[in-house]
């Protein structure tokens, strides 16, 4: 068969899917990156960087480039992109597949405090701990900028930009990180609470295991809901099946 598939996102799953699609005869894959990371890793197939100009711009791109399907494999918290993808594919008459790794679930010994947003996490935080390992992404620091009492340790691939909390230490590092790595960080910085988004997957779950071993509370920001009528597949195999490309 001949098909052109647009893959949105630079997540691990997006990269695996792009490679799987590019390996199939007759299938052309274009990966779209937001451009927030200055040195993204290599991707199979064609790559475009930057936004589309909202849902209307994406719908126009799909028509101009003859896209036959779209796979939204963005981060589970990229709600705006997912909403635009749903509107654009409906307008263009192109099928949409949403690929989302399963969310995390608390286990025995976990001390989780689920919240619905970064703002709710910031509101809860002063009552939970004063030395914070904040792993919600560098673009989410503004939600905590008004908190003057807690001490924050923020790990990021690239230096974050203001606004950010006044007492913030930035650790520049690129994962994946082992449980041993996370235990060292938590102990060295005397962390007493972890704040994270429910990103899911194994790649960033080591910090949860480390927090459990140390008996630390974890403030977990729940994922935003998918657009109405949209369902997700949990892995690359599921995305390929939705696309009708299961067989190699």
KEKE-3310 file (N, C-alpha, C; in steps of 0.2 Angstrom, whole numbers, plus 5000, padded with zeros to 4 digits):
npx = (5004:5001:5005:5004:5009:5007:5016:5014:5025:5039:5041:5047:5039:5034:5046:5049:5038:5039:5051:5046:5036:5043:5050:5042:5037:5032:5026:5026:5033:5031:5038:5033:5039:5039:5049:5054:5065:5082:5092:5086:5085:5089:5077:5067:5063:5054:5056:5048:5049:5041:5026:5009:5000:4988:4972:4966:4977:4984:4975:4975:4988:4988:4980:4987:4999:4995:4992:4987:4984:4985:4995:4994:5007:5011:5017:5008:5002:5001:4989:4983:4988:4983:4969:4969:4973:4963:4952:4957:4959:4946:4940:4948:4945:4953:4959:4962:4974:4977:4991:4996:5006:5002:4996:5004:5001:4998:5007:5009:5015:5016:5015:5005:4998:4986:4982:4973:4979:4994:4993:4985:4994:5004:4996:4994:5007:5015:5010:5014:5028:5045:5057:5059:5058:5056:5048:5041:5043:5051:5044:5033:5036:5032:5020:5023:5030:5027:5029:5038:5043:5047:5061:5067:5072:5076:5076:5082:5083:5088:5092:5080:5068:5064:5047:5051:5052:5059:5069:5077:5086:5094:5097:5105:5103:5101:5090:5088:5086:5092:5085:5095:5102:5092:5089:5102:5101:5090:5093:5105:5101:5092:5078:5061:5049:5041:5037:5027:5022:5009:5016:5018:5024:5040:5052:5054:5050:5058:5061:5049:5050:5061:5057:5047:5055:5061:5051:5044:5032:5022:5017:5006:5001:4987:4983:4977:4960:4956:4950:4932:4925:4937:4948:4962:4977:4988:5002:5015:5012:4998:4995:5000:4991:4979:4981:4981:4992:4998:5005:5022)
npy = (4994:5012:5026:5041:5046:5057:5060:5067:5074:5071:5061:5046:5035:5041:5041:5028:5023:5031:5025:5012:5014:5020:5009:5001:4996:5007:5016:5033:5043:5058:5067:5078:5091:5101:5110:5114:5109:5111:5102:5090:5072:5060:5056:5044:5045:5059:5076:5089:5105:5115:5125:5123:5133:5132:5123:5125:5128:5116:5107:5112:5110:5096:5093:5099:5092:5079:5070:5054:5049:5054:5053:5056:5057:5064:5072:5066:5078:5087:5095:5105:5103:5090:5093:5102:5093:5084:5092:5097:5085:5080:5090:5089:5076:5066:5051:5050:5044:5042:5040:5035:5032:5021:5028:5031:5021:5021:5011:4998:5006:5019:5036:5046:5061:5065:5078:5090:5100:5110:5122:5118:5109:5118:5125:5115:5112:5119:5113:5100:5098:5106:5106:5103:5092:5096:5090:5094:5099:5111:5121:5123:5130:5142:5141:5139:5150:5160:5155:5157:5152:5137:5127:5123:5110:5108:5098:5098:5097:5108:5125:5132:5146:5162:5165:5159:5150:5159:5153:5142:5128:5123:5108:5102:5089:5074:5061:5043:5040:5030:5021:5021:5033:5042:5041:5045:5059:5063:5061:5069:5082:5083:5081:5082:5081:5076:5082:5079:5076:5065:5057:5044:5027:5018:5025:5037:5033:5030:5039:5039:5026:5028:5038:5031:5022:5030:5034:5046:5059:5061:5073:5071:5076:5075:5068:5078:5077:5067:5074:5075:5060:5054:5041:5032:5023:5011:5009:5007:4996:4995:5007:5005:4994:5001:5009:5000:4993:4983:4971:4967)
npz = (5000:4998:5008:5017:5032:5046:5060:5076:5087:5098:5107:5115:5111:5099:5091:5090:5083:5071:5066:5064:5054:5044:5040:5033:5017:5004:5013:5018:5031:5041:5053:5066:5075:5090:5092:5104:5110:5107:5102:5095:5095:5082:5069:5060:5043:5036:5043:5051:5059:5071:5074:5067:5066:5073:5073:5060:5052:5053:5047:5034:5030:5030:5019:5009:5009:5006:5017:5024:5036:5054:5068:5084:5094:5105:5121:5135:5142:5132:5129:5121:5108:5105:5105:5094:5084:5084:5079:5067:5059:5059:5051:5039:5035:5038:5046:5064:5075:5092:5102:5117:5131:5145:5160:5176:5191:5209:5221:5234:5248:5243:5244:5238:5232:5223:5210:5201:5192:5188:5195:5206:5212:5216:5226:5235:5239:5250:5262:5262:5260:5261:5254:5238:5224:5209:5195:5184:5171:5162:5157:5165:5176:5180:5187:5200:5204:5213:5225:5239:5250:5249:5244:5229:5218:5202:5188:5171:5153:5146:5151:5161:5158:5166:5172:5188:5204:5218:5226:5219:5212:5198:5190:5177:5166:5156:5154:5152:5169:5183:5197:5207:5203:5206:5219:5225:5221:5228:5241:5242:5240:5250:5249:5252:5246:5231:5216:5202:5185:5178:5168:5164:5158:5158:5157:5165:5177:5188:5198:5205:5211:5219:5228:5235:5241:5250:5258:5254:5251:5236:5225:5212:5196:5188:5171:5158:5151:5136:5120:5117:5111:5107:5108:5115:5110:5118:5114:5102:5094:5095:5088:5075:5072:5072:5061:5051:5048:5054:5050:5045)
capx = (5000:5005:5002:5008:5007:5010:5017:5015:5028:5046:5042:5050:5034:5034:5052:5048:5033:5042:5055:5042:5032:5048:5053:5036:5037:5026:5024:5030:5031:5033:5037:5032:5042:5037:5055:5056:5072:5087:5095:5082:5088:5088:5071:5067:5058:5055:5055:5047:5049:5037:5019:5005:4996:4982:4969:4965:4984:4986:4970:4977:4994:4986:4977:4993:5004:4992:4992:4982:4982:4989:4996:4996:5011:5014:5017:5001:5000:5000:4982:4981:4990:4978:4963:4970:4973:4956:4948:4960:4958:4939:4939:4951:4942:4958:4959:4967:4976:4981:4996:4997:5008:4998:4998:5006:4997:5001:5007:5010:5020:5016:5011:5003:4993:4984:4979:4971:4983:5000:4991:4983:5000:5007:4992:4995:5014:5017:5007:5017:5035:5048:5062:5055:5061:5050:5049:5035:5045:5054:5038:5028:5039:5028:5014:5026:5035:5024:5030:5044:5046:5050:5067:5066:5077:5073:5080:5080:5088:5090:5091:5073:5068:5059:5047:5052:5052:5065:5074:5078:5093:5093:5101:5105:5104:5097:5088:5085:5089:5091:5083:5101:5103:5087:5091:5107:5099:5085:5097:5110:5097:5088:5072:5056:5043:5042:5031:5028:5016:5008:5019:5018:5030:5046:5058:5054:5047:5063:5060:5043:5052:5066:5052:5044:5060:5063:5045:5043:5026:5023:5011:5005:4997:4983:4982:4970:4956:4956:4944:4926:4925:4944:4951:4969:4980:4994:5008:5016:5009:4991:4995:5000:4985:4974:4983:4980:4999:5001:5010:5028)
capy = (5000:5018:5030:5046:5047:5062:5059:5073:5073:5068:5056:5039:5031:5044:5039:5021:5023:5033:5020:5006:5016:5021:5002:4998:4998:5011:5021:5039:5046:5064:5068:5085:5093:5108:5114:5117:5106:5114:5097:5084:5066:5058:5053:5041:5048:5067:5079:5096:5108:5121:5124:5123:5139:5130:5117:5127:5127:5109:5104:5115:5106:5089:5093:5101:5087:5072:5065:5049:5048:5057:5049:5061:5054:5070:5071:5066:5084:5092:5095:5110:5100:5085:5096:5104:5087:5081:5097:5097:5079:5080:5095:5087:5070:5061:5048:5052:5039:5045:5036:5037:5027:5020:5032:5027:5019:5020:5004:4998:5011:5025:5042:5050:5066:5067:5085:5091:5104:5113:5127:5114:5106:5123:5127:5110:5110:5121:5109:5094:5098:5112:5105:5100:5090:5098:5087:5095:5102:5118:5126:5123:5133:5148:5140:5139:5156:5164:5151:5160:5148:5131:5127:5119:5107:5107:5095:5100:5096:5114:5129:5135:5153:5165:5166:5153:5151:5163:5148:5137:5126:5119:5103:5100:5082:5071:5054:5040:5040:5024:5022:5023:5040:5046:5040:5050:5066:5065:5062:5074:5088:5083:5082:5080:5080:5075:5084:5076:5075:5058:5055:5037:5024:5016:5029:5042:5031:5028:5044:5036:5021:5031:5042:5026:5019:5034:5036:5053:5061:5063:5076:5069:5080:5070:5070:5081:5072:5068:5077:5070:5055:5052:5036:5031:5016:5012:5007:5007:4990:4997:5012:5002:4991:5006:5012:4994:4992:4978:4966:4970)
capz = (5000:4998:5013:5020:5039:5050:5067:5080:5094:5098:5112:5114:5107:5092:5087:5088:5078:5065:5063:5061:5048:5038:5037:5029:5010:5002:5018:5020:5037:5042:5060:5067:5082:5092:5092:5111:5112:5102:5099:5096:5092:5075:5068:5054:5038:5035:5049:5051:5066:5072:5074:5060:5066:5075:5069:5053:5049:5052:5042:5027:5029:5028:5012:5004:5008:5005:5022:5024:5043:5058:5074:5089:5099:5109:5128:5138:5144:5127:5127:5115:5102:5104:5103:5087:5080:5083:5075:5060:5056:5057:5045:5033:5034:5039:5053:5069:5081:5098:5105:5124:5136:5151:5166:5182:5196:5215:5223:5241:5251:5239:5247:5232:5232:5216:5209:5194:5188:5191:5200:5212:5215:5220:5232:5240:5241:5257:5267:5261:5260:5260:5249:5233:5218:5204:5188:5179:5165:5163:5154:5170:5183:5182:5191:5207:5205:5218:5232:5241:5256:5248:5240:5223:5214:5195:5183:5165:5148:5144:5156:5161:5158:5171:5179:5192:5211:5220:5228:5214:5210:5192:5188:5169:5165:5151:5156:5157:5176:5186:5204:5211:5202:5209:5227:5226:5220:5233:5247:5242:5241:5256:5246:5257:5243:5224:5212:5195:5181:5177:5161:5162:5155:5162:5156:5170:5183:5193:5203:5210:5215:5224:5233:5239:5246:5255:5261:5253:5248:5229:5222:5205:5192:5183:5164:5155:5147:5129:5117:5117:5106:5105:5112:5114:5110:5123:5112:5095:5090:5094:5083:5069:5071:5070:5054:5046:5046:5059:5047:5043)
cpx = (5004:5001:5007:5005:5011:5010:5018:5019:5035:5047:5045:5046:5034:5040:5051:5043:5035:5046:5051:5038:5037:5051:5048:5036:5031:5023:5029:5028:5035:5032:5037:5034:5040:5043:5057:5063:5077:5090:5091:5086:5086:5081:5071:5062:5059:5053:5054:5047:5045:5030:5016:5001:4989:4979:4968:4972:4985:4981:4973:4984:4993:4984:4983:4998:5001:4993:4986:4980:4987:4989:4998:5000:5014:5014:5009:4998:5000:4993:4980:4983:4985:4972:4963:4970:4967:4952:4950:4958:4950:4938:4942:4949:4948:4958:4964:4968:4980:4985:4998:5000:5003:5001:5000:5000:5000:5001:5008:5016:5020:5012:5009:4997:4991:4981:4977:4975:4989:4998:4988:4989:5003:5003:4993:5002:5016:5015:5011:5024:5039:5054:5060:5059:5055:5052:5044:5036:5046:5048:5033:5030:5035:5023:5017:5030:5033:5026:5037:5047:5050:5057:5066:5072:5074:5078:5078:5085:5092:5088:5084:5073:5063:5052:5048:5053:5059:5071:5074:5085:5091:5099:5100:5107:5099:5096:5090:5089:5087:5088:5089:5102:5098:5088:5096:5105:5094:5089:5102:5107:5092:5081:5067:5049:5044:5036:5032:5021:5015:5010:5018:5024:5035:5051:5059:5051:5052:5062:5054:5046:5057:5062:5049:5049:5061:5057:5043:5036:5027:5016:5011:5000:4993:4983:4976:4967:4957:4950:4938:4926:4931:4946:4958:4971:4986:5001:5009:5012:5001:4990:4995:4994:4979:4975:4982:4987:5002:5006:5016:5028)
cpy = (5006:5023:5035:5047:5052:5060:5065:5071:5070:5064:5050:5035:5034:5042:5032:5020:5025:5028:5014:5008:5017:5014:4999:5000:5002:5016:5027:5042:5053:5065:5076:5086:5100:5113:5117:5114:5108:5108:5090:5078:5064:5054:5050:5045:5056:5070:5087:5099:5115:5120:5124:5129:5136:5124:5119:5126:5120:5105:5106:5111:5099:5088:5094:5096:5079:5067:5060:5048:5052:5053:5055:5057:5059:5068:5070:5073:5089:5093:5099:5106:5094:5088:5099:5099:5084:5086:5097:5091:5078:5084:5092:5080:5065:5058:5050:5046:5043:5040:5038:5031:5027:5025:5027:5026:5018:5013:5004:5002:5017:5030:5047:5055:5069:5074:5085:5096:5107:5118:5123:5111:5112:5125:5122:5110:5113:5117:5102:5093:5105:5112:5100:5098:5091:5095:5088:5098:5109:5123:5127:5127:5139:5147:5140:5145:5160:5161:5154:5156:5142:5132:5121:5117:5105:5104:5096:5098:5102:5119:5132:5143:5156:5165:5159:5155:5155:5158:5142:5135:5122:5114:5101:5093:5079:5064:5049:5040:5033:5026:5024:5030:5044:5046:5045:5057:5068:5066:5068:5081:5088:5084:5079:5079:5080:5078:5082:5076:5067:5056:5048:5034:5023:5021:5034:5040:5029:5033:5042:5031:5023:5034:5036:5023:5023:5037:5043:5054:5063:5067:5075:5073:5075:5073:5074:5076:5073:5071:5072:5066:5052:5047:5035:5024:5017:5011:5008:5002:4992:5003:5009:4998:4996:5009:5006:4992:4987:4973:4970:4970)
cpz = (5000:5003:5015:5027:5043:5057:5071:5086:5093:5104:5110:5109:5099:5088:5085:5083:5071:5062:5060:5055:5042:5035:5033:5021:5008:5007:5019:5026:5038:5050:5062:5074:5083:5091:5098:5113:5106:5098:5099:5092:5085:5075:5061:5049:5038:5042:5048:5058:5066:5072:5067:5060:5068:5071:5062:5049:5048:5047:5035:5025:5027:5021:5007:5003:5007:5010:5022:5031:5047:5065:5079:5095:5104:5116:5130:5140:5138:5124:5122:5109:5100:5102:5096:5082:5079:5079:5068:5056:5054:5051:5039:5031:5034:5046:5057:5074:5086:5102:5112:5128:5142:5156:5172:5187:5203:5217:5231:5243:5248:5244:5242:5234:5225:5216:5202:5189:5192:5197:5207:5216:5219:5226:5237:5243:5248:5262:5267:5262:5259:5255:5244:5227:5213:5197:5184:5173:5166:5161:5160:5176:5185:5187:5199:5208:5211:5225:5234:5247:5254:5244:5235:5220:5207:5191:5176:5160:5146:5150:5155:5161:5164:5168:5183:5200:5213:5222:5224:5212:5204:5191:5181:5168:5160:5153:5150:5164:5179:5193:5208:5209:5206:5217:5229:5226:5226:5240:5248:5243:5246:5254:5251:5253:5235:5221:5205:5191:5180:5169:5159:5159:5160:5162:5162:5177:5189:5199:5208:5214:5221:5230:5237:5244:5251:5259:5260:5250:5241:5227:5214:5202:5187:5176:5163:5151:5140:5126:5117:5110:5104:5110:5110:5114:5115:5121:5104:5091:5090:5089:5076:5067:5069:5063:5049:5044:5051:5056:5044:5035)
residu = (UNK:UNK:UNK:UNK:UNK:UNK:UNK:UNK:UNK:UNK:UNK:UNK:UNK:UNK:UNK:UNK:UNK:UNK:UNK:UNK:UNK:UNK:UNK:UNK:UNK:UNK:UNK:UNK:UNK:UNK:UNK:UNK:UNK:UNK:UNK:UNK:UNK:UNK:UNK:UNK:UNK:UNK:UNK:UNK:UNK:UNK:UNK:UNK:UNK:UNK:UNK:UNK:UNK:UNK:UNK:UNK:UNK:UNK:UNK:UNK:UNK:UNK:UNK:UNK:UNK:UNK:UNK:UNK:UNK:UNK:UNK:UNK:UNK:UNK:UNK:UNK:UNK:UNK:UNK:UNK:UNK:UNK:UNK:UNK:UNK:UNK:UNK:UNK:UNK:UNK:UNK:UNK:UNK:UNK:UNK:UNK:UNK:UNK:UNK:UNK:UNK:UNK:UNK:UNK:UNK:UNK:UNK:UNK:UNK:UNK:UNK:UNK:UNK:UNK:UNK:UNK:UNK:UNK:UNK:UNK:UNK:UNK:UNK:UNK:UNK:UNK:UNK:UNK:UNK:UNK:UNK:UNK:UNK:UNK:UNK:UNK:UNK:UNK:UNK:UNK:UNK:UNK:UNK:UNK:UNK:UNK:UNK:UNK:UNK:UNK:UNK:UNK:UNK:UNK:UNK:UNK:UNK:UNK:UNK:UNK:UNK:UNK:UNK:UNK:UNK:UNK:UNK:UNK:UNK:UNK:UNK:UNK:UNK:UNK:UNK:UNK:UNK:UNK:UNK:UNK:UNK:UNK:UNK:UNK:UNK:UNK:UNK:UNK:UNK:UNK:UNK:UNK:UNK:UNK:UNK:UNK:UNK:UNK:UNK:UNK:UNK:UNK:UNK:UNK:UNK:UNK:UNK:UNK:UNK:UNK:UNK:UNK:UNK:UNK:UNK:UNK:UNK:UNK:UNK:UNK:UNK:UNK:UNK:UNK:UNK:UNK:UNK:UNK:UNK:UNK:UNK:UNK:UNK:UNK:UNK:UNK:UNK:UNK:UNK:UNK:UNK:UNK:UNK:UNK:UNK:UNK:UNK:UNK)
# end
